[in-house]
Amino acid sequence: MKKVYLETFGCQMNVSDSERAASSLESKGYEIISDENLADIVLFNTCSVREKTEHKLYSKVGKIRSQQNLRKPLIGVLGCVAQLEGETLFQKSQGIDFVLGTKAVGRVSNAIEEVLNGRKQFLDLGKREENYDWSVSETQRNSPHVGFIPIIEGCNKFCTYCIVPFSRGRERSLVAFQIIQQVLKLRDEGIKEIHLIGQNVNSYRPKTEEGLEKFKGATAFSRLLRAVAATGIERIKFTTSFPRDFHSDIVDAINENENLCNWVHLPVQSGSNDILKAMRRGHSIESYLEKIDKIKSAPERISLTSDFIVGFPNETEKDFRETLKLVEYCQFDSSYVFKYSPRPGTPAFQMIDNVSEKEKTIRFLEFEKIQKIYQQMALQSYINKTVDVLVEKFSSKNPKELSGHTKCHKVVNFESKFERNNELMGKIIKIKVTKSKANTLYGNVI
């Protein structure tokens, strides 16, 4: 039995693809292991959004190939870097044996067999199979209690800094009844929480409304949310949302359905209209704030998170101050902030990267400092309140504590009075929050 080590970089779409690749290999008789030093085959499922991640790939491949005294595994590269770089990966890193694009992960066992049979530098950037199996085996889930369901692939927005439309292709929405069948299957298998995922979930537009006929909604996505909620699965989350396509009816759907979780991730990227225009985001700060006001006016508090880029070409100090002003208005529960890095193949790559690395770092640190204030305010607001927590694992820092997530996507750690803590795994229980730290809530089982 060949042993396979699979490492994933990047977004939830990559995690989802890796789950399916591992499930496919497992069904073909391969053993999926967690130690790359024992592997016959090493797979890297890659992300191209940041240049740093691509460099990490080359470093890892070089490290494996430099260990002359150990076994020499086959090395395969999957995902977005594979799709973009194609056969040039073989020149950039001599240790790579095969390359599979974003649509070819289902054919990973075929690639391995080709190389084992003597094929050199095998490349597959072809389309996804029409009968592609979207199921994931129980043993290969990233979490045994949470399931990822892709509802849309690709992106049509072509923001000037973003490589995703080139690595993932144009938008393609899955048929609603197939999504609902997957939800029902996961529910029957005991999965407590599902994540509807895509580069832009609220751009969901299937070719047919089959499966959505009975459900109201201003958009196909809000109808899909109501259809999935009707399955009765305990929790439903969705990510990522694009501001231009985020309709207020999504908030109404969350208000109407207890199992639609009160968390919205709505990346804005900048607080300056000039920078948003240069990024070709297609929305203004004014239109974005209208959506924020709708979210914040919901009867149940909705946790709000976002993404930002600092140091985009021509970003002035005034532009950056407008970003901080936006953060102060929105008071996000948390935000991911990145220093701009040009990606070859994007329109922004042709722009002059005229914000120095030193200035990017200064802005990054100042942004983080202010965001942490609002993150702490958000976490502290839960102290002495009761939250429902899906218990997922033991805490990585304290083996006596269990860890899980709330509906609003907050991490909660707690000690259990039960003799066997693992009896709580996969259950949704009530926790009274007693304190908060930098990124986590702590509490006691009620």
C-alpha positions in Angstrom: 0.0 0.0 0.0 1.5 3.3 -1.1 1.6 6.0 1.6 0.5 9.6 0.6 1.2 12.8 2.5 -1.1 15.7 1.4 -0.4 19.3 2.5 -2.9 22.1 1.8 -2.2 25.9 1.4 -4.9 28.6 1.0 -8.6 28.9 1.2 -11.5 26.6 2.1 -11.9 25.7 -1.6 -8.4 24.2 -1.5 -9.3 22.4 1.8 -12.4 21.1 0.1 -10.4 19.9 -3.0 -7.9 18.2 -0.7 -10.6 16.3 1.1 -11.9 15.0 -2.2 -8.4 14.1 -3.5 -7.6 12.2 -0.3 -11.0 10.4 -0.4 -10.4 9.4 -4.0 -6.9 8.1 -3.2 -8.2 6.2 -0.2 -10.8 4.5 -2.3 -8.1 3.4 -4.7 -6.1 1.7 -1.9 -3.6 4.4 -1.0 -3.0 5.2 2.7 -3.2 8.9 3.7 -0.6 9.7 6.4 0.4 12.7 8.4 4.2 12.4 8.3 5.8 13.4 5.1 9.0 11.6 6.0 7.3 8.3 5.7 5.5 9.0 2.5 5.9 7.4 -0.9 4.0 10.2 -2.5 4.0 13.9 -1.3 1.2 16.2 -2.6 1.1 19.9 -2.2 -2.3 21.6 -2.9 -1.3 25.2 -3.6 -2.6 28.7 -3.3 -1.5 31.5 -5.7 -3.0 34.5 -3.9 0.2 35.4 -2.1 3.8 35.2 -3.6 5.0 34.0 -0.2 3.0 30.8 -0.5 4.5 30.0 -3.9 8.0 30.4 -2.4 7.0 28.1 0.4 6.2 25.4 -2.1 9.6 25.6 -3.8 11.3 25.5 -0.4 9.5 22.4 0.7 10.2 20.6 -2.5 13.9 21.5 -2.3 14.0 20.3 1.3 12.6 16.9 0.5 14.9 16.4 -2.5 18.0 17.4 -0.4 17.4 14.6 2.1 19.6 12.1 0.2 19.7 9.5 3.0 15.9 9.1 3.1 13.4 7.6 0.7 12.8 9.7 -2.5 9.0 10.1 -2.8 7.1 11.2 -5.9 6.1 14.9 -5.6 2.9 16.2 -7.1 1.7 19.8 -7.2 -2.0 20.5 -7.3 -4.2 23.6 -7.2 -3.9 27.2 -8.2 -0.1 27.5 -8.6 -0.2 24.3 -10.7 -3.0 25.7 -12.9 -1.1 29.0 -13.5 2.4 27.8 -13.9 1.7 24.5 -15.7 4.8 22.9 -17.2 7.0 25.8 -16.1 6.9 24.3 -12.6 9.1 21.5 -13.8 11.8 24.1 -14.7 11.3 26.2 -11.6 11.7 23.2 -9.3 13.5 20.2 -10.6 12.1 17.8 -8.0 8.4 17.9 -9.1 7.1 14.8 -10.8 3.6 15.8 -11.8 1.3 18.8 -11.9 -2.5 18.9 -11.7 -4.6 22.0 -12.2 -7.6 23.1 -10.2 -10.1 21.0 -12.2 -7.9 17.9 -12.3 -7.7 17.0 -8.6 -10.1 14.1 -9.1 -7.6 12.5 -11.4 -4.7 12.4 -8.9 -4.6 8.6 -8.8 -4.2 8.5 -12.6 -1.3 11.0 -12.4 0.4 8.9 -9.7 0.0 5.7 -11.8 1.4 7.4 -14.9 4.5 8.5 -13.1 5.0 5.1 -11.4 4.8 3.6 -14.9 7.7 5.7 -16.0 6.0 8.8 -17.3 8.2 11.9 -16.8 6.9 15.3 -15.8 3.2 14.4 -16.1 0.9 17.4 -16.6 -2.9 17.6 -16.4 -4.7 21.0 -16.6 -7.9 19.6 -18.2 -11.5 20.2 -17.2 -13.3 18.6 -14.3 -15.2 15.4 -15.2 -18.9 15.7 -15.8 -19.6 13.0 -13.3 -17.2 14.3 -10.7 -17.7 12.8 -7.3 -18.2 15.6 -4.8 -18.5 13.2 -1.8 -15.8 13.1 1.0 -15.1 10.0 3.0 -15.6 10.3 6.8 -11.9 9.6 7.5 -10.6 12.4 5.2 -12.7 15.3 6.5 -10.8 18.3 7.8 -13.2 18.1 10.7 -15.4 15.1 11.4 -18.3 17.3 12.3 -18.1 20.0 9.6 -18.6 19.6 5.9 -17.6 21.9 3.0 -19.9 22.1 0.0 -18.7 24.0 -3.0 -21.7 25.8 -4.6 -19.8 27.9 -7.2 -16.4 27.7 -8.7 -14.3 30.4 -10.2 -14.8 34.2 -10.3 -15.9 36.8 -12.9 -14.9 39.9 -11.1 -11.3 40.3 -12.2 -10.2 42.6 -9.5 -6.9 44.1 -10.7 -4.8 42.5 -7.9 -6.4 39.1 -7.9 -5.1 36.0 -9.7 -8.1 33.7 -8.8 -10.1 34.3 -12.1 -7.0 33.0 -14.0 -6.3 30.1 -11.6 -9.9 29.0 -10.9 -11.6 30.1 -14.2 -14.9 31.7 -14.8 -17.9 31.3 -12.5 -19.8 28.0 -12.7 -22.7 27.4 -10.3 -23.6 23.9 -9.2 -27.3 22.8 -9.6 -29.3 23.5 -6.4 -30.9 20.1 -6.1 -27.4 18.5 -6.1 -26.3 20.8 -3.3 -29.4 20.0 -1.3 -28.8 16.2 -1.8 -25.2 16.7 -0.5 -26.6 18.6 2.6 -29.1 15.8 3.3 -26.4 13.2 2.9 -24.1 15.0 5.4 -27.0 15.5 7.8 -27.8 11.8 7.7 -24.1 11.0 8.3 -24.2 13.1 11.5 -22.5 16.2 10.2 -23.6 19.1 12.4 -22.3 22.1 10.4 -21.9 22.8 6.7 -20.1 25.6 4.9 -21.4 26.6 1.5 -18.2 27.8 -0.2 -17.0 29.6 -3.3 -14.9 32.5 -4.4 -18.1 34.6 -4.4 -21.1 32.6 -3.0 -23.6 35.4 -3.5 -22.9 35.4 -7.2 -24.6 32.0 -7.3 -26.6 31.7 -10.5 -27.4 28.1 -11.6 -28.5 27.4 -15.1 -31.7 25.9 -13.8 -33.8 26.7 -10.6 -34.4 23.0 -10.0 -34.6 22.6 -6.3 -35.4 26.2 -5.6 -38.9 26.5 -7.0 -40.7 26.4 -3.6 -38.5 29.1 -1.9 -38.8 32.8 -1.9 -35.9 35.2 -2.2 -34.6 38.2 -4.1 -31.6 36.3 -5.5 -30.8 32.7 -6.4 -28.4 32.6 -3.4 -30.9 33.7 -0.9 -33.4 31.1 -2.2 -30.6 28.5 -1.9 -30.0 29.5 1.7 -33.7 29.0 2.5 -33.7 25.7 0.7 -30.7 24.4 2.6 -32.1 25.7 5.9 -35.3 23.6 5.1 -33.2 20.4 5.3 -33.0 20.8 9.0 -29.2 20.5 9.3 -28.2 22.2 12.5 -25.8 24.8 11.2 -25.2 26.5 7.9 -22.4 29.0 7.2 -21.3 30.5 3.9 -18.1 32.2 2.6 -16.9 34.2 0.8 -19.2 37.1 0.0 -18.6 39.9 -2.5 -20.0 43.3 -1.5 -21.4 44.2 -4.9 -23.5 41.0 -5.0 -24.5 41.0 -1.3 -28.3 41.5 -1.2 -30.1 42.6 1.9 -32.4 39.6 1.5 -29.4 37.4 2.7 -29.8 39.2 6.1 -33.5 38.5 6.0 -32.9 34.8 5.3 -30.6 34.7 8.4 -33.2 36.4 10.5 -35.9 33.9 9.4 -33.9 30.7 9.9 -32.3 29.6 13.2 -29.9 27.3 11.5 -28.5 30.0 9.2 -25.5 31.1 11.3 -25.1 34.8 12.3 -21.7 35.4 10.7 -21.0 37.3 7.5 -17.5 37.6 5.9 -17.7 40.6 3.6 -14.2 41.6 2.2 -13.9 45.3 1.5 -10.1 45.5 0.8 -9.9 49.3 1.3 -11.7 52.3 2.8 -10.8 54.6 -0.1 -13.0 55.0 -3.1 -10.0 55.9 -5.2 -8.2 52.7 -4.3 -11.4 50.6 -4.7 -11.6 52.0 -8.2 -8.0 51.2 -8.9 -8.7 47.7 -7.6 -11.7 47.4 -9.9 -13.9 46.2 -7.0 -17.1 47.5 -8.5 -18.5 48.9 -5.2 -18.1 52.2 -3.3 -17.6 52.8 0.4 -21.1 54.3 0.5 -22.7 51.2 -1.0 -20.6 49.0 1.3 -21.7 50.9 4.4 -25.4 50.5 3.4 -24.9 46.7 3.5 -23.1 47.0 6.9 -25.9 49.1 8.3 -28.4 46.4 7.2 -26.3 43.6 8.8 -25.9 45.6 12.1 -29.7 46.3 12.2 -30.6 42.6 12.3 -32.5 41.5 15.4 -29.9 38.9 16.3 -26.3 40.2 16.3 -24.4 39.1 13.2 -20.7 38.7 13.5 -19.0 40.7 10.8 -15.5 40.0 9.4 -13.6 41.3 6.4 -10.3 41.4 4.4 -8.0 44.3 3.7 -5.0 45.1 1.5 -2.6 47.8 2.6 0.0 49.4 0.4 -1.8 49.0 -2.9 -0.1 51.0 -5.7 -0.7 54.7 -5.3 -2.3 54.3 -1.8 -1.6 57.6 -0.1 -1.6 58.3 3.6 -5.0 59.9 3.1 -6.3 56.7 1.5 -4.9 54.6 4.4 -6.6 57.0 7.0 -9.9 56.4 5.2 -9.4 52.7 5.6 -8.9 53.2 9.3 -12.0 55.4 9.5 -14.0 52.5 7.9 -12.6 50.1 10.4 -13.7 52.4 13.2 -17.2 52.7 11.8 -17.7 49.0 11.1 -16.0 47.6 14.2 -15.3 44.2 12.6 -15.2 41.2 14.9 -12.0 40.3 13.1 -10.2 41.1 9.8 -7.5 39.6 7.7 -5.0 42.2 6.6 -2.3 41.7 3.9 0.5 43.8 2.6 0.1 44.2 -1.2 2.3 41.9 -3.2 2.1 42.1 -7.1 1.1 38.8 -8.8 2.3 38.2 -12.4 -0.6 38.0 -14.8 -2.8 40.5 -13.0 -3.5 44.1 -14.3 -2.0 45.5 -11.0 1.3 43.8 -11.9 1.7 46.5 -14.6 1.2 49.3 -12.0 4.2 50.8 -10.3 4.5 49.2 -6.8 5.3 52.6 -5.3 4.5 52.1 -1.7 7.7 51.0 0.0 8.0 47.8 1.9 8.8 49.8 5.0 5.6 51.9 4.6 3.5 48.8 4.0 4.8 47.3 7.2 4.0 50.5 9.1 0.5 50.6 7.8 0.0 46.9 8.4 1.0 47.2 12.0 -1.1 50.3 12.6 -4.1 48.6 11.1 -3.6 45.5 13.2 -3.3 47.6 16.4 -6.7 49.3 15.7 -8.4 46.1 14.6 -7.3 44.3 17.7 -9.0 46.9 19.8 -12.4 46.1 18.1 -11.7 42.4 18.1 -11.2 42.5 21.9 -14.3 44.6 22.3 -16.3 42.0 20.3 -14.9 39.1 22.3 -15.4 40.8 25.7 -19.0 41.5 24.8 -19.7 37.7 25.2 -18.4 37.5 28.8 -21.2 36.3 31.1 -23.3 35.3 28.1 -24.3 31.8 27.1 -23.3 30.5 23.6 -23.9 27.3 21.7 -20.7 25.6 20.9 -20.0 22.7 18.4 -17.3 20.7 20.2 -14.7 19.8 17.6 -11.4 18.8 19.2 -9.0 19.0 22.2 -7.3 22.4 22.7 -3.9 22.5 21.1 -2.5 24.4 24.1 -4.2 22.6 27.0 -5.0 18.9 26.7 -7.5 19.2 29.5 -9.6 21.6 27.5 -12.0 21.0 24.6 -12.4 23.5 21.7 -15.2 24.4 19.4 -17.0 27.1 17.5 -20.1 29.2 18.1 -22.7 30.0 15.4 -21.0 33.4 15.0 -17.7 31.6 14.3 -15.9 32.4 17.6 -13.5 29.9 19.0 -14.4 28.7 22.5 -12.2 26.6 24.8 -13.6 25.1 28.0 -12.9 22.4 30.6 -15.3 19.6 31.0 -16.5 18.0 34.2 -17.2 14.8 32.4 -14.8 11.9 33.1 -14.4 11.2 29.4 -14.2 14.6 27.6 -14.4 13.0 24.2 -18.0 12.0 24.9 -18.8 15.6 24.0 -17.1 15.6 20.6 -19.5 16.5 17.8 -22.2 17.7 20.1 -23.6 21.3 20.4 -23.6 22.3 24.0 -24.2 25.4 26.0 -21.2 27.3 27.4 -21.2 30.3 29.7 -18.4 32.6 28.7 -16.2 33.6 31.6 -13.2 35.4 29.9 -11.6 36.2 26.6 -8.0 36.3 25.3 -6.5 37.6 22.1 -8.5 35.3 19.7 -10.5 33.0 21.9 -13.3 32.8 24.4 -13.2 30.6 27.5 -16.1 29.3 29.6 -17.8 26.5 31.5 -20.2 23.9 30.5 -23.8 24.6 31.7 
